[in-house]
Amino acid sequence: PAVGSDVYVVYVRYQTGGSFSTTHGAWAIVGVYQTGEEAKQIRQSITDKTFEGYTPWEGYFQHLQGTGIEYMQVEP
């Protein structure tokens, strides 16, 4: 995106760990999108488990804790 462009960052927070420990609040950026509507669609696909892509929040010890969208403006 060009400098000055509006973008929408979709992220997830999730729990992860193993047999002897648990980490709450791990997070990952899912993607950066040019429109808020596209970001909302991606967020919905994560919620309804139809998202196709890398999903570090899915696994035996992993659990989705939440999703979010942050509006940002591209800076130089």
Secondary structure, 3 states (H helix, E strand, C coil): CCCCCEEEEEEEEEEEECCCCEEEEEEEEEEEECCHHHHHHHHHHHHCCCCCCCCCCCCCCCEEEEEEEEEEECCC
